[in-house]
Amino acid sequence: MYKDNFLEKKLEERIATNTLRALPSVDSSWVDFSSNDYLGIATNHLLHSNTALDHGSTGSRLLAGNYPLIEEAEAKIALFHEAETGLIFNSGYDANLGLLSCVAGREDTIFYDSLSHASIRDGIRLSLAKSFSFQHNDLSDLTKKLSNATGNIFIVTESVFSMDGDECPLQELVTIALQYNAHIILDEAHATGIIGEQGEGLAQHLQLHNNIFARVHTFGKACGAHGAVVLGSSRLRSFLINYARSFIYTTAIPASSVECIIESYNTFPSMHAERKQLAQYIKQFQDATLRYQKLSSNSAIQGVIVPGNDAVKALAATLQQNGLDIRPILSPTVPKGSERLRIVLHSFNTQEELEKLIGLLW
């Protein structure tokens, strides 16, 4: 056996603090209150790729991996989202990493919401720009820090935050960006397919998309597929093709995956009944009385605060024993003291399942 005992110390630190992560076991009989398949596109097998299509793209987009179908998908998605162009990445993580690591230079400044996703933070970390976080959705804190900005200014946030489930104050952020000549980068991952009449996302829903420098829409959540797109100008697309390392130095996603993305964009815009059902469940859960603190959220993501890793793991285990697939979110993924159940509601959950969940938390 290879002598890799130098890894042991860090793992023991996690064990000592009860924060060691492991891949969860999955029981297919459990009721899904965990996945990001908000509309049931994946669960109900609504997407089918043509098995005659290639399952390997054979190279990066800049070498052997570019093909007509992926460019067709980019054009279709850009048209739907009312953007000039789009560029597909292999995942939302790759999209944020590539965009944020290259778009700002050494003399520029990035401001990002303190609850921004790890992919955003990692992309910023790889950037040469100066970067500062501002308190979550705190525009006063952002404005105070903007006065010290230099160079090109970027404000990075999410439409819907992945752990708290709340929305960013996008209208106010656009006003501030215009005042300071700043560029907004908006991660629409948890808004795609959900927010808006056709699931077009927060920026379009508020008719603010023309004020956004770059929008990132991912396909692995409500869309039921895989990958992501960065939407923006043709100049931005060319810039990313030349400088985004997570795009340049990776094999392109295959045509079979792209076909699923196209099929998803043919499917989710018309899922009005599913979005209506989901909204009803969200309201019902928000209106329910629980014995735990519940975060305010109008999204499918519902946070129930159970402080302490031991306590939240124990409660999650109880829910799982009752047939509900709900996972605990531990520190350091969330700040110590805000450990929680991350409950995800879906249009395919039943009224009886939701009432059972509320009853167990009452």
N, C-alpha and C positions, 0 to 999 in steps of 0.2 A: 504493500500500500504506500502511496506517495506521502511523504512527510510534510503535510500542510498544517501542522499544529500551530503555526504562527497566526492562523485565523481564529483560534480558540478563544483568545482573550476578548475580542469584540463580541463574539457570540455569547460568552458567559455574562458579559455586561447586560445583554438583552434578557437573558434568562433570569438574572438577579432582579431586574426591574419588571419582570413579567411583560416584556414588550417584544419577545421573540416572535417573528412572523413565520407562518408555515402555510403551505397551500391547503385550502379548506377541502374537506370531503364534501361531496355533493350527493344528496339523496333526491332522486328524481320524483319522489312522492311528496316532497315538501312544496308548499305554496310559495310561489316566487314573490317575495317582497324585497329582493336584493338586486336584481339585474337592472341594467339601463335600457332594457327593451321596452320602453314606455308604451308603445302602441301595439306591441305584440307581433311586429313584422317578422322577427326571428323565431319567436316561440310558435307562431302559427305557420311557419314555413311559406311565407308569401313570396319569397324571392327564389328564382330558379335560374342558374346559369346554364348555358348551352354546353353540354359536355364535349361538343366538337371543338370548342374554343381551346386555345393553348392554355396550359396550366403553369407555364414558365415563360417569362418574358425575355429571357436569355441575356439580359444585360441592363446597364443603366440607361436612362432616357437619352443621354448624350452620346451613347455608343449604339448598341444593338436593340435597346429596349423601348424605343419609341414606335408607336403604331397608330393607325387612323382611329381606332375605337377609343383610345384614351383621350385623344384630342377632341373627338366628338363629344365625349362625356364632359370634358372641361368647358366646351362651348355651351352645352345644354345647361349645365349647372350655373354658369355665369349668367346666362339669359334668365333663368328662374330667379336668381338672386339679384337681378338688375345691376350686375357688375360688368365692367368692360371686359375683363378676362379672369380666368382662374387657372391655378396650377395644382395638380393633384400630388399629394405626398402619400407615403405608405401608411401613415398613422397620424393621429392628432398630435402625438408626442413629437414625431419627426417634423410636422409642420411648424409647431411652435419653436422647436429647437432650431430649425433652419432659418426661419424668419427672424427671430429675435437675436440670434447670434451674429447675423451679418448686416442687418439693416441700419444699425446705429454705429457710428464711428467713434474714435477715441475722444473727439472733442464734443460729442453729443451726450445727452442726458435722458435716462429712462426712469419714469415713475410708474410703479406697479402696485396694485392693491395688495395688501398684506395677506389676503387669503387666496391669492392667485395659485393656480395649479402648479405642481412640481415641474411640468414641462415648460411652463413660462419662466419659472425661476431658473431652471437649468439653462435655457436659451439665453437669458440675460447674463447669467454667470459666465458664459462663453463669449459674450460680447466684450468689445474693448471700451464700451461706453461707461460713463459714471451712472450708477443706479441707486435709487432710493425707494423704499416702500412707503406707502401712506396708509394710515389706519383704515380699516375696512369700510368702504363706502363713505368715508369722512372727507367731504369736499373742502372743509375748512383746513384740515391738515394738508391736503394736496395743494391748495392754493398757497399756503404758507411756504411750502417747500419749493414750489415752482419759481418763486422769486430768486432762487439761487441757481437756476438752470443755465447751462451754456450750450451753444451749438444748436443742432436740431433737437427738438424736444418730443419725446414719445410718452404717451399715457397708455398703459396696458391694463386691461380689466377683462372680466367675463360677463356675459349676459346673465347667466344663471350660475351661481357658485356651487361647485360639486359636493361640498360637505354641508353647507348651511342651507342651500336651496333657495336663497334670496336673489333678487335681481340687482344689477348695478343701476344707479341713477343716470341713465344714459343721456337724457335731455340736458341735465345740468352739466354733465361732463363735456358734452359738445359745446355748450356755451363757454365753459372755461377754456377748452382747447382753442376756440376761435379767438378768445381774448389774449391768449399767450402764444398764438401761432404754433400750437402743438399738434402732433399727429396721433390719432387714436388707433390702437390695435385692439380689436375686440374678438375674444374667443367665444363663439356661439355654440360650443359643443352641446350643451344641455338645453339649448333653445331650438336647435334644428329639429324640424318635424313637429314641434310642440307649440311654440309661440307664433301667433298670427293666424289668419284665416286659413292659410294653406301650409302652416308650419314653416314659414319663410325665415323666422328668426326675429330677434328683438329690434335690430336696426331697421329692417324694412317695415316691420309692424308699426314702428313709430315714425316712419318716413324720414329717418336720419342717415340712411345708408350712404348718401352722397357726401356726408361729412366725416366718413370713416376712412382712414388711410388703408387699413387692411382688416379683413374679416376672415376668421378661421372657422369653417364648418366641418365637423367630423361626421363620419358615416357609420361609426361603430356603436352608436347609441340608439336613438329612436329610428334611425334609418335602417337598422338591422343588417348592415353590410360591414365594410372595413375600409380604412383609409381616411383621408381628409383633403380639403381644398383650401388654398389661400386665395381669396378674392381681392382684386384691386385693379389698378391700371395696367395697361400693356407694358409700361415702363417698369412697374414693380415686378411683373412676371419675368421680364428679361433680366432684371437684376437678380432675382432668385435663381434663375437658371444658371447664372454666372457665378453666384457667390454663396448660395445656401448649400453647405456641405452635406447636410442630411438628404438633400435631393440629388446632388451631383454624384456622390460616392456610394450609391446603393442601387441594387437591382430594382427595376420598376415592377409595380404590382402587375400580375398577369391579366390577360383579357377576360378570363372567367370572373375575376373579382370586379373588374370594371363593368362588366355586363350587369352584375348584381347592383352596383351603384346606380347605373342608368335605370334599372328596373325599380329601384327604390324611389328614385325621383319621378317615376311614372305612377307610383303607388301612394306615398304618404301625403301628397298635397290634397287628395280627395278623401282622406280619412277623417272627415268632420265628426262623425258619430263617435269615433274612438277618442278624439280630443275632448268632445263634450262629456263623455263618460268619465274620462280622467279628471276633468275639472270638477265634476260632481264629487268624486272620491276625495279629491284634495280638500274641498270645502268641508266635507263631512269629517275628515280627520282633523282639520284645523279647529272645527267647532267642538270636537269631543273633549271631555274632561279626562285628563290622565293624572296619575299620581307622580309623574315626573315632569320636569321642565321640557316644554316643547318649543322648538324654534319657530318663528313666524316665517311661513313659506307659502307662496302661491304656485310652487312648482311640484313636480312629482317627487322631488327629494324632500323627505321629512326627517328632521333631526330630533331625537329624543335624548336629552342630556342625562347621562348616568355617570357621575364623577368616579374616577378610579378604574384602572384596567381590570382589577379583580371583579368589581361590582358589575361592570358592563358586560364582561365575558360571561359571568354567571347568569345574567338576565337573558342574554342572547341564547345561551344553552337551554334555558327554560323554554323560550319561544320555539327553538328548534325541536325540542322534545314534544312540543305540541303541534309539530308539523309545519311550522312557518320558517321559511328560509330568510332569516334576518341576521346580518353580520355585525359584530361590534367593531367600532373604529377606535383604535387605541392611540394614546400618546406614544411616540412623538408625531404620528401622522396628523393628529390635532393637538392643540396645546394641552398641557397637563391641567386637569380639572374640568376640561370640556369633552372628556371621552363620551361617546354616544352610540346609540343605535342609529345607523343610517338606513332608514326605511324608504323603500322606493315603491310608489304606487303605480299600477299599470291599468290600462283600459280593459285588459282581460281578467283582472281580478274580479271576483264575484262579491256581491253585497254581503253574503254570509261570511266570506273570508275576511273582509274588512271589519265586520262586526266582531268576529273572533279575535282579531288582532287588538282592537280597541278594548275589548273585554279583558284580555290578558294584561293590558297596561293600565287599566282603570284602578 
